[in-house]
Amino acid sequence: MYSSYLTVGLVSIVGLCSLTALAIPTGKHQARTSRPDNHTLNSERADAVKEAFTHAWDGYYKYAFPHDELHPVTNGFSDSR
């Protein structure tokens, strides 16, 4: 019974050692791909949110403005509130 636990433990240790060996750097300096900084990424996300909101508001204003809800498939409206 104890030998099966020992075998499983050794297999786990060998597996961890092999994964660790893959993570050791080779010493060569590899060029990293440039990623946008947080300000640029946040600005792009904010622009996408603004564009989506503007699209939704324009559709509501065009088809259902004084009413409560816009039905986007039929471009109809309802007053449920």
C-alpha positions in Angstrom: 0.0 0.0 0.0 2.8 2.4 0.9 4.6 1.6 -2.3 1.8 2.9 -4.4 1.9 6.2 -2.6 5.6 6.4 -3.0 5.3 5.7 -6.7 2.7 8.4 -7.2 4.8 10.8 -5.1 7.9 10.1 -7.3 5.9 10.5 -10.5 4.6 13.8 -9.2 8.1 15.0 -8.3 9.6 13.9 -11.6 6.7 15.7 -13.4 7.3 18.9 -11.5 11.1 18.8 -12.2 10.5 18.4 -15.9 8.1 21.4 -15.9 10.6 23.4 -14.0 13.3 22.5 -16.5 11.2 24.0 -19.3 10.9 27.3 -17.5 14.6 27.9 -17.1 15.8 30.6 -19.4 18.4 29.7 -22.1 20.4 32.9 -21.6 19.6 34.2 -25.1 17.8 37.6 -25.1 14.7 37.1 -27.1 12.9 40.2 -28.4 9.6 40.6 -26.7 6.6 41.7 -28.6 5.5 45.1 -27.6 2.2 45.3 -25.9 0.2 48.6 -25.6 0.4 50.2 -22.2 -2.6 50.4 -19.9 -3.5 53.9 -20.9 -3.8 53.0 -24.6 -5.7 49.8 -23.8 -8.1 51.6 -21.5 -8.6 54.4 -24.0 -9.5 51.8 -26.7 -11.9 50.1 -24.4 -13.6 53.4 -23.4 -14.0 54.3 -27.0 -15.6 50.9 -27.8 -18.1 51.4 -24.8 -18.9 54.9 -26.0 -19.5 53.7 -29.5 -21.8 50.9 -28.4 -23.8 53.3 -26.1 -24.1 55.8 -28.9 -25.4 53.1 -31.3 -28.0 52.0 -28.8 -29.1 55.5 -28.0 -29.4 56.5 -31.6 -31.7 53.5 -32.3 -33.8 54.2 -29.3 -34.1 57.9 -30.1 -35.0 57.2 -33.8 -37.7 54.5 -33.2 -39.0 54.8 -29.6 -37.9 58.0 -27.9 -40.9 59.1 -25.9 -41.7 55.5 -25.0 -40.2 53.1 -22.4 -38.8 50.3 -24.5 -37.5 49.7 -28.0 -38.1 46.3 -29.6 -35.0 46.0 -31.8 -36.2 43.2 -34.1 -39.4 45.0 -35.2 -38.2 48.6 -34.4 -41.4 48.9 -32.4 -41.9 50.1 -28.8 -43.9 49.5 -25.7 -44.9 51.3 -22.5 -44.6 48.8 -19.8 -43.6 51.1 -17.0 
